[in-house]
Amino acid sequence: MNTLIYSWEVAHLGIRDPESITWMGSRRFTTTDENPASIYVIELQRGRPAVMVNVVMSGLPAPYRRASENLGFEGVAYVPADEAY
C-alpha cells in the first residue's frame, strides 16, 4: 500500500512533466522533465515551495532532437562519488 506523505508543486520552476526523482542527500533531489528533456537539481523542504538549485541539462543532443516530441528522460540516477548523473 502506498501512502502519500507530502507533495510539492514544481510548475513554478518550469518543470511541466516530471518523470522521476532521485535523492542526492540532505534536502536535494534530481528530477527530470520529459519534454524538453531536462535534468534539474531541486531542494525540497516541508512547508516551503520547491527551489531550483541547478539545471544540469536542458535539451537532447542534436541527433535525438528530431526523433519525437515524446522523446525525453524517463528516469535519472546520481552517483555521488563521481558527481555524475
Backbone torsions as a table, in degrees:
resi	resn	phi	psi	omega
1	MET	NA	129.9	178.0
2	ASN	-93.4	141.2	177.9
3	THR	-129.0	122.1	176.8
4	LEU	-71.6	123.5	-179.7
5	ILE	-93.8	-44.3	-178.6
6	TYR	-163.6	157.0	176.5
7	SER	-139.9	154.4	178.3
8	TRP	-127.2	145.1	172.8
9	GLU	-86.5	133.4	-179.4
10	VAL	-120.9	0.3	-178.3
11	ALA	-59.9	-33.6	-179.8
12	HIS	-66.6	-14.8	177.1
13	LEU	-90.6	-4.0	-178.2
14	GLY	91.0	5.6	178.9
15	ILE	-88.2	111.3	-173.8
16	ARG	-98.9	-32.9	-175.4
17	ASP	-137.4	69.9	-177.9
18	PRO	-62.4	135.0	-176.1
19	GLU	-110.7	-23.7	-177.8
20	SER	-159.7	168.1	174.5
21	ILE	-146.6	137.6	180.0
22	THR	-132.3	130.7	178.8
23	TRP	-75.1	130.5	-179.7
24	MET	-103.2	-14.1	-175.3
25	GLY	124.5	152.2	-178.8
26	SER	54.2	-126.8	-179.4
27	ARG	-106.8	14.1	-178.2
28	ARG	-97.5	139.5	-179.1
29	PHE	-136.4	151.9	171.8
30	THR	-105.6	135.5	176.3
31	THR	-135.1	158.7	179.1
32	THR	-117.0	156.3	172.5
33	ASP	-123.3	132.4	-173.5
34	GLU	-71.1	-44.9	-175.5
35	ASN	-144.0	108.6	7.3
36	PRO	-75.8	144.9	-178.4
37	ALA	-59.6	113.2	-175.5
38	SER	-142.6	153.1	174.3
39	ILE	-123.3	127.8	-178.1
40	TYR	-123.8	149.9	167.8
41	VAL	-108.0	124.1	-179.8
42	ILE	-125.6	160.6	176.8
43	GLU	-116.3	130.1	-178.4
44	LEU	-120.2	124.4	175.0
45	GLN	-130.9	133.5	-178.1
46	ARG	-56.7	132.5	177.3
47	GLY	82.5	3.3	179.4
48	ARG	-128.9	154.8	177.3
49	PRO	-66.8	151.9	174.8
50	ALA	-62.6	144.0	-177.9
51	VAL	-122.4	132.7	176.2
52	MET	-76.8	127.3	177.5
53	VAL	-100.5	-43.2	-175.0
54	ASN	-160.9	145.2	170.1
55	VAL	-101.7	108.1	-176.1
56	VAL	-74.7	-42.4	-178.4
57	MET	-154.5	139.2	176.2
58	SER	-135.9	114.9	-178.6
59	GLY	94.6	153.1	179.5
60	LEU	-91.8	156.4	174.2
61	PRO	-58.5	153.1	-174.1
62	ALA	-45.3	-46.4	-176.5
63	PRO	-60.2	-22.7	-175.2
64	TYR	-99.2	-14.4	-175.9
65	ARG	-62.0	-34.8	-176.1
66	ARG	-79.0	-15.1	-169.2
67	ALA	-60.2	-46.8	-175.1
68	SER	-176.0	154.6	174.0
69	GLU	-75.3	-16.9	-179.9
70	ASN	-100.7	27.9	179.9
71	LEU	-105.3	119.9	-179.4
72	GLY	-171.8	-169.3	-178.2
73	PHE	-79.8	133.0	176.0
74	GLU	-103.2	-11.3	-179.9
75	GLY	-167.2	169.6	179.8
76	VAL	-151.3	147.4	174.2
77	ALA	-129.2	152.3	179.4
78	TYR	-125.1	132.1	179.3
79	VAL	-110.7	98.9	-174.7
80	PRO	-58.4	-39.4	-177.1
81	ALA	-60.7	-32.7	-179.7
82	ASP	-103.4	-4.4	-173.0
83	GLU	48.3	47.0	-176.2
84	ALA	-121.0	152.3	178.9
85	TYR	-112.2	NA	NA
